[in-house]
Amino acid sequence: MSSRRLLSVLGLPVPIITKLLDSDFIYDDDVRGLKPAELSLASGLSLKESAEVVRLSTTNSAEQPVTVLQMIEEECDVSHIVTFCEALDDLLGGGIPLRAITELSGTPGIGKTQLCLQACVSVQLPSSVGGVGGEAVFLDTEGSFTAGRLKDMAASAVHHVQTIGGTKVDVSGFTVESILKGIYYFRCHSYIEVLAVIRHIPSLLQTHPKIQLIVIDSIAFHFRHDFPDMMARTGLLCRMTQELIQQATKFNMAVVVTNQMTTRIECAGSSQLVAALGETWGHCPTLRLTLHWSGRTRVATLTKAPHRNNSSVNYQVTVAGIRDLPTSNQEKVTSNSTDIPEAKKRKLTSN
């Protein structure tokens, strides 16, 4: 972490420094976050002078370097949200990481929303049993959110925690009701509403400081259908991603987004399914996880991660949530996990 800097070392003219000191503005973080108009009103500086003070305080803050040792220590301190699937957690290095954006892509019915719901439950696991004890924000763009399904997962998680906690660990506060209260749901009908909620997150954190997970299910839905101009779409997606990663890093949160699939035509006339939104978007998430079928078995393939090797694991969707596939029968899939609603099947469209 960089230390506070005196405003007097920012290279500002003496008259400006004098007015700032007279108004009790001494350090760069005293003015950081203020709008020029607010600083002007509080200090007596002109609007132009105030804008320059704000710019220099922000620039100097951004330019402060960190050592490689600090970077390694921060990486070691990053917590993870478990998925309740040990194979998937191992693939991700301990679960869904905080301070990062994780993308889940796959065809309809493969389990993207199920994994998002599982994360909303898992993020609330008490620290006494290895969880992060957080809360979640769920942005639903497709209408795929099912409260009843979430309640089933919550009940299974509570039973699991009570089992492993035993009598030595007090987990009485971890209940189905507390889990449901710890998820803040937004139904977003346009990309404008998605952006509005993202920009509202810092304000929401003031009243709900335990939030440590943001889910956008899906990131592709409105951006694929509301943007005839692909360059404008790409630019907006990049800016939105930058805002999300800044929030994730500043507030120690995980961001999970789901993406749809599209058909890419190869030069030779062949085609393949790939994640939607184009190659530029592919550089935005920190981690990319593709969910797909191998016969009747669900497979998760890690295709991008800073410190993990690309690999694949099997998983299943049960009434309890995301779970490991039984080792005795790698092809075993629960009856409900292949029950894909017809409405979801029809959502697989080309870009």
C-alpha positions as CSV (number, residue, x, y, z in Angstrom):
1,M,0.0,0.0,0.0
2,S,1.3,3.5,-0.9
3,S,1.7,6.0,1.9
4,R,-0.2,9.4,2.1
5,R,1.5,12.2,0.3
6,L,1.6,15.9,1.3
7,L,-0.1,18.1,-1.2
8,S,2.9,20.4,-0.9
9,V,5.0,17.9,-2.9
10,L,2.7,17.7,-5.9
11,G,4.3,20.7,-7.6
12,L,1.4,23.1,-7.1
13,P,1.9,26.9,-6.9
14,V,2.4,28.3,-3.4
15,P,-0.8,30.4,-3.4
16,I,-2.8,27.2,-4.1
17,I,-1.0,25.2,-1.4
18,T,-1.6,28.0,1.0
19,K,-5.4,28.0,0.4
20,L,-5.5,24.2,0.7
21,L,-3.6,24.3,4.0
22,D,-5.8,27.1,5.3
23,S,-8.8,24.9,4.5
24,D,-7.3,21.8,6.3
25,F,-6.5,20.0,3.1
26,I,-3.0,18.6,3.9
27,Y,-2.6,15.2,2.3
28,D,-3.5,13.8,-1.2
29,D,-6.2,11.6,0.2
30,D,-7.9,14.6,1.8
31,V,-9.0,15.7,-1.7
32,R,-9.1,12.4,-3.6
33,G,-12.6,11.5,-4.4
34,L,-13.8,15.1,-4.3
35,K,-15.3,16.7,-7.4
36,P,-13.6,20.0,-8.5
37,A,-16.7,21.9,-7.7
38,E,-16.8,20.5,-4.2
39,L,-13.1,21.3,-3.6
40,S,-13.6,24.8,-5.0
41,L,-16.5,25.5,-2.6
42,A,-14.5,24.2,0.4
43,S,-11.2,25.8,-0.3
44,G,-11.9,29.0,-2.2
45,L,-9.9,27.9,-5.2
46,S,-11.2,28.5,-8.7
47,L,-12.8,25.6,-10.5
48,K,-9.8,25.3,-12.8
49,E,-7.3,25.3,-9.9
50,S,-9.4,22.7,-8.1
51,A,-9.5,20.4,-11.1
52,E,-5.7,20.5,-11.3
53,V,-5.4,19.6,-7.6
54,V,-7.7,16.7,-8.0
55,R,-5.9,15.5,-11.1
56,L,-2.4,15.7,-9.6
57,S,-3.5,13.9,-6.4
58,T,-5.0,11.1,-8.4
59,T,-2.1,10.9,-10.8
60,N,0.5,10.7,-8.0
61,S,-1.5,8.0,-6.3
62,A,-1.8,6.0,-9.5
63,E,2.0,6.3,-10.1
64,Q,3.1,4.8,-6.8
65,P,4.8,1.5,-7.5
66,V,4.6,-1.7,-5.5
67,T,7.4,-4.2,-5.1
68,V,7.2,-7.7,-6.5
69,L,7.3,-9.0,-3.0
70,Q,4.1,-7.0,-2.2
71,M,2.5,-8.5,-5.3
72,I,3.3,-12.0,-4.3
73,E,2.1,-11.5,-0.7
74,E,-1.2,-10.0,-2.0
75,E,-1.7,-13.0,-4.3
76,C,-1.1,-15.4,-1.4
77,D,-3.7,-13.4,0.7
78,V,-6.5,-13.8,-2.0
79,S,-9.4,-15.8,-0.6
80,H,-11.6,-18.1,-2.7
81,I,-15.3,-18.9,-2.8
82,V,-15.7,-22.7,-2.8
83,T,-18.0,-24.3,-5.4
84,F,-18.8,-27.5,-3.3
85,C,-17.1,-29.4,-6.2
86,E,-13.6,-30.3,-5.0
87,A,-12.4,-31.1,-8.5
88,L,-13.6,-27.7,-9.8
89,D,-12.1,-25.9,-6.8
90,D,-8.8,-27.5,-7.4
91,L,-8.9,-26.5,-11.0
92,L,-9.4,-22.9,-10.0
93,G,-6.8,-22.9,-7.3
94,G,-9.1,-23.1,-4.4
95,G,-12.4,-21.9,-5.8
96,I,-13.6,-18.7,-7.4
97,P,-11.0,-16.1,-6.5
98,L,-11.8,-12.7,-5.0
99,R,-10.3,-9.6,-6.7
100,A,-10.8,-11.2,-10.1
101,I,-13.4,-11.5,-12.9
102,T,-14.3,-15.1,-13.7
103,E,-16.2,-15.9,-16.9
104,L,-18.4,-18.9,-17.3
105,S,-19.4,-19.7,-20.9
106,G,-21.4,-22.6,-22.3
107,T,-24.5,-23.7,-24.1
108,P,-27.9,-23.4,-22.4
109,G,-28.6,-26.0,-19.7
110,I,-25.0,-26.8,-19.0
111,G,-25.1,-25.3,-15.5
112,K,-23.8,-21.7,-15.7
113,T,-26.7,-20.2,-13.7
114,Q,-26.5,-23.1,-11.3
115,L,-22.9,-22.4,-10.6
116,C,-23.7,-18.7,-10.1
117,L,-26.4,-19.6,-7.6
118,Q,-24.0,-22.0,-5.8
119,A,-21.5,-19.1,-5.6
120,C,-24.1,-16.9,-4.0
121,V,-24.7,-19.5,-1.3
122,S,-21.0,-20.4,-0.9
123,V,-19.8,-16.9,-0.5
124,Q,-21.8,-16.8,2.8
125,L,-20.0,-19.8,4.4
126,P,-18.9,-18.7,7.9
127,S,-15.2,-18.0,8.4
128,S,-15.2,-20.6,11.2
129,V,-15.5,-23.3,8.6
130,G,-13.2,-21.8,6.0
131,G,-15.6,-19.5,4.2
132,V,-15.4,-15.7,3.6
133,G,-18.6,-14.8,5.4
134,G,-19.8,-12.5,2.7
135,E,-22.9,-11.6,0.8
136,A,-23.8,-11.4,-2.9
137,V,-25.3,-9.2,-5.6
138,F,-27.1,-11.0,-8.5
139,L,-27.7,-9.1,-11.8
140,D,-30.2,-11.2,-13.8
141,T,-30.4,-10.1,-17.5
142,E,-32.2,-13.2,-18.9
143,G,-34.7,-14.0,-16.2
144,S,-33.0,-17.3,-15.3
145,F,-32.9,-16.7,-11.6
146,T,-35.0,-19.1,-9.6
147,A,-35.5,-18.4,-5.9
148,G,-36.8,-21.9,-5.2
149,R,-33.6,-23.5,-6.6
150,L,-31.5,-21.2,-4.5
151,K,-33.4,-22.2,-1.4
152,D,-32.7,-25.9,-2.1
153,M,-29.0,-25.1,-2.4
154,A,-29.1,-23.0,0.8
155,A,-30.7,-25.9,2.8
156,S,-28.0,-28.3,1.6
157,A,-25.2,-25.9,2.5
158,V,-26.7,-25.3,6.0
159,H,-26.9,-29.1,6.6
160,H,-23.3,-29.5,5.3
161,V,-21.9,-26.8,7.6
162,Q,-23.8,-28.1,10.6
163,T,-22.3,-31.6,9.9
164,I,-18.7,-30.5,9.6
165,G,-19.0,-27.9,12.3
166,G,-20.1,-30.3,15.0
167,T,-20.5,-29.0,18.5
168,K,-17.2,-27.2,18.7
169,V,-18.0,-24.5,16.1
170,D,-21.0,-22.1,16.5
171,V,-22.7,-22.0,13.1
172,S,-26.2,-21.1,14.4
173,G,-26.2,-17.9,12.5
174,F,-25.8,-19.7,9.2
175,T,-29.4,-20.5,8.2
176,V,-31.5,-20.7,5.1
177,E,-33.1,-17.4,6.0
178,S,-29.7,-15.7,6.5
179,I,-28.5,-16.9,3.1
180,L,-31.6,-15.7,1.3
181,K,-31.3,-12.3,3.1
182,G,-27.7,-12.1,2.0
183,I,-28.4,-12.0,-1.7
184,Y,-29.4,-8.7,-3.4
185,Y,-31.3,-9.3,-6.6
186,F,-31.6,-6.9,-9.6
187,R,-33.6,-7.7,-12.7
188,C,-31.9,-5.8,-15.5
189,H,-33.9,-5.3,-18.7
190,S,-31.2,-3.4,-20.7
191,Y,-27.5,-2.8,-20.7
192,I,-28.2,0.7,-19.3
193,E,-29.7,-0.9,-16.2
194,V,-26.7,-3.2,-15.9
195,L,-24.3,-0.3,-16.0
196,A,-26.5,1.6,-13.5
197,V,-26.3,-1.3,-11.0
198,I,-22.5,-1.6,-11.4
199,R,-22.0,2.1,-10.7
200,H,-24.4,1.8,-7.7
201,I,-22.2,-1.0,-6.1
202,P,-20.0,1.4,-4.0
203,S,-23.1,3.1,-2.6
204,L,-24.7,-0.3,-1.9
205,L,-21.5,-1.3,0.0
206,Q,-22.0,1.5,2.4
207,T,-25.1,0.0,3.7
208,H,-24.1,-3.7,3.0
209,P,-20.4,-3.8,3.6
210,K,-20.3,-7.7,3.6
211,I,-20.9,-7.9,-0.1
212,Q,-18.0,-10.0,-1.6
213,L,-19.6,-11.3,-4.8
214,I,-21.1,-9.7,-7.9
215,V,-22.8,-12.0,-10.4
216,I,-23.9,-10.9,-13.9
217,D,-26.0,-13.6,-15.6
218,S,-25.5,-13.1,-18.4
219,I,-23.1,-10.4,-19.6
220,A,-23.8,-11.2,-23.2
221,F,-27.6,-11.1,-23.4
222,H,-28.2,-7.3,-23.8
223,F,-24.8,-6.5,-25.4
224,R,-25.4,-9.0,-28.2
225,H,-28.9,-7.8,-29.1
226,D,-28.8,-4.0,-28.4
227,F,-25.6,-3.0,-30.2
228,P,-25.6,-2.9,-34.1
229,D,-22.2,-1.1,-33.8
230,M,-19.6,-3.7,-32.7
231,M,-16.9,-1.1,-32.0
232,A,-19.1,0.8,-29.7
233,R,-20.1,-2.4,-27.9
234,T,-16.5,-3.5,-27.5
235,G,-15.5,-0.1,-26.1
236,L,-18.3,-0.1,-23.6
237,L,-17.6,-3.7,-22.5
238,C,-14.0,-2.8,-21.9
239,R,-14.8,0.2,-19.8
240,M,-17.4,-1.7,-17.8
241,T,-14.9,-4.5,-17.2
242,Q,-12.3,-2.0,-16.0
243,E,-14.8,-0.6,-13.5
244,L,-15.7,-4.0,-12.3
245,I,-12.1,-5.1,-11.7
246,Q,-11.4,-1.8,-9.9
247,Q,-14.3,-2.5,-7.6
248,A,-13.3,-6.1,-7.1
249,T,-9.8,-5.1,-6.2
250,K,-10.7,-2.1,-4.0
251,F,-13.5,-3.9,-2.1
252,N,-12.0,-7.4,-2.1
253,M,-14.9,-8.9,-4.1
254,A,-15.2,-11.7,-6.7
255,V,-17.0,-11.0,-10.0
256,V,-18.6,-13.8,-11.9
257,V,-20.1,-13.3,-15.3
258,T,-21.8,-15.8,-17.6
259,N,-21.4,-15.7,-21.4
260,Q,-23.3,-17.3,-24.2
261,M,-21.9,-19.3,-27.1
262,T,-21.9,-18.4,-30.8
263,T,-20.9,-20.3,-34.0
264,R,-17.6,-19.2,-35.5
265,I,-17.2,-20.1,-39.2
266,E,-13.6,-21.2,-40.1
267,C,-11.8,-20.4,-43.4
268,A,-12.3,-24.0,-44.6
269,G,-16.0,-23.8,-44.1
270,S,-16.1,-25.7,-40.9
271,S,-17.6,-24.2,-37.7
272,Q,-17.2,-24.4,-34.0
273,L,-18.9,-23.1,-30.9
274,V,-17.0,-20.3,-29.1
275,A,-17.8,-17.8,-26.3
276,A,-19.7,-14.8,-27.6
277,L,-18.7,-11.1,-27.6
278,G,-15.6,-11.5,-29.7
279,E,-11.8,-11.8,-29.2
280,T,-11.4,-8.4,-27.6
281,W,-13.8,-9.3,-24.8
282,G,-11.8,-12.5,-24.3
283,H,-9.0,-10.5,-22.8
284,C,-11.2,-8.8,-20.2
285,P,-12.0,-11.6,-17.7
286,T,-9.2,-12.7,-15.4
287,L,-10.2,-16.4,-15.7
288,R,-12.3,-18.1,-18.4
289,L,-14.1,-21.3,-17.7
290,T,-15.9,-23.1,-20.5
291,L,-18.7,-25.6,-19.5
292,H,-19.6,-28.3,-22.0
293,W,-20.8,-31.8,-22.5
294,S,-18.8,-35.0,-23.0
295,G,-21.4,-37.6,-23.7
296,R,-23.8,-37.2,-20.8
297,T,-21.1,-35.8,-18.5
298,R,-20.7,-32.2,-17.7
299,V,-17.1,-30.9,-18.1
300,A,-15.5,-27.6,-17.0
301,T,-12.4,-26.5,-19.0
302,L,-10.1,-23.7,-17.8
303,T,-9.0,-21.8,-20.9
304,K,-7.5,-18.7,-19.3
305,A,-5.9,-18.2,-15.8
306,P,-2.9,-16.2,-14.7
307,H,-1.3,-18.8,-12.5
308,R,-3.1,-22.1,-13.4
309,N,-2.5,-24.6,-16.2
310,N,-5.4,-25.1,-18.6
311,S,-7.1,-28.4,-17.7
312,S,-10.6,-30.0,-17.5
313,V,-12.6,-31.7,-14.7
314,N,-16.0,-33.3,-14.5
315,Y,-18.8,-32.0,-12.4
316,Q,-22.6,-32.6,-11.9
317,V,-25.6,-30.5,-11.0
318,T,-27.7,-32.1,-8.2
319,V,-30.6,-31.0,-6.1
320,A,-28.0,-29.9,-3.5
321,G,-26.1,-27.8,-6.1
322,I,-22.7,-28.2,-7.9
323,R,-21.0,-31.4,-6.8
324,D,-18.2,-33.8,-7.8
325,L,-19.1,-36.6,-10.1
326,P,-19.1,-40.0,-8.3
327,T,-15.7,-41.7,-8.9
328,S,-17.4,-45.1,-9.3
329,N,-19.4,-44.0,-12.3
330,Q,-17.9,-41.1,-14.4
331,E,-21.0,-41.1,-16.7
332,K,-23.5,-40.8,-13.8
333,V,-25.7,-37.7,-14.1
334,T,-28.7,-37.0,-11.9
335,S,-32.1,-37.1,-13.5
336,N,-32.8,-33.4,-12.9
337,S,-29.4,-32.3,-14.4
338,T,-30.4,-33.1,-17.9
339,D,-33.8,-31.6,-17.6
340,I,-33.2,-28.5,-19.8
341,P,-36.2,-26.2,-20.2
342,E,-37.2,-25.7,-23.8
343,A,-37.1,-21.9,-23.4
344,K,-33.4,-22.2,-22.5
345,K,-32.7,-24.5,-25.5
346,R,-34.0,-21.8,-27.8
347,K,-31.6,-19.2,-26.5
348,L,-28.6,-20.6,-28.4
349,T,-28.3,-18.2,-31.3
350,S,-25.5,-17.0,-33.4
351,N,-23.8,-13.6,-33.0
